[in-house]
Amino acid sequence: MFADRRVLKENLKKAEPIVQEVLERLGLRLDQFVEWCQDTYFNQTTVRAMIHGTLILLLVIGVDRLLNFPVALRVAYLAPLFYATQHGGKRAGAMMIAVISVVGTFVDAKAGMIAEQSFTLNFCLRAAILTGMMFLVEAKERKFQQTLELATTDALTGAKNRMAIEQTATREVEKCLLENGRLVLAMLDCDKFKTLNDTYGHAFGDQVLKTLVRTLGRTVNSSTVIGRNGGDEFLLLFPDTRAHEVAHQLERAMAKFSDSTLVMGCASGFSYGLASFESDGVTVAALMEAADKDMYLRKIAKTHVADDVLLTA
């Protein structure tokens, strides 16, 4: 008997590492599955839209019950579906359809509007109608977003236009004021852009501007917002970034931009100026003025360096 116990303990001790490894692998697979679900189906926007839609639904149910389930209030059950679809897309809308269909069927049954035998039919018809409404709302929201994008995007370069970048800058400054955050505003323009236009033509100048925005987009942080302020002048917003980090990113972008335009037939560069929130100003106007002055000083320094090189040669 004691020998059997000893053998059992030894077997359990041998199996312990195997069981632990299996559990670790299962835990890893579970974490990967949860991450996949979050990325694919339940991202933060979708979950937030579903939660808010559910709260609206609970409010509608409360009012409906308070008024003793009037027929006229049935249309109010569309409100949570509209909200969830507009703010969370079709996934959030589909979830709300299931919830509203179940809740709506029970509410109608409690109000004596449907018989028990027609529960399934009522549920299916309600879900079908709500699905059609969801696709209509989603199509309208998609068209609105496309129109909004066209209204806020520079047609030539694909960067934000002046109105959009100034609005974004205002929001970022307000966010920094509320949260005591960091923000760097960069202003830049192409060097001798007028000469490029006059020498090689406006089509070449347009390609240079497109190349500049494309190079910046591939080099700077993903959180950076790029906007065209007008002509060859651009504004960049760097949230939660320090000035020396921004300078490093722009120097790398300048080198890549010079290489790209050299391939096009004429190497070009750009000058930039930086302004940090609070140290250079706490309004968009103050930051733009500080960045403009800094860019002017850098241009002068660049010109002096070029002159010294020519004199030395």
Secondary structure, DSSP 4 states (H G I P E B T S, - for coil): -HHHHHHHHHHHHHHHHHHHHHHHHHHHHHHHHHHHHHHHT--HHHHHHHHHHHHHHHHHHHHHHHTT--GGGGGGGHHHHHHHHHHHHHHHHHHHHHHHHHHHHHHHHHTTSS-GGGHHHHHHHHHHHHHHHHHHHHHHHHHHHHHHHHHHB-TTTSSB-HHHHHHHHHHHHHHHHHHT--EEEEEEEETTHHHHHHHH-HHHHHHHHHHHHHHHHHHS-TT-EEEEEETTEEEEEEET--HHHHHHHHHHHHHHHHHHHHHHTS---EEEEEEETTTS-SSHHHHHHHHHHHHHHHHHHHHHHHHHHHHH-
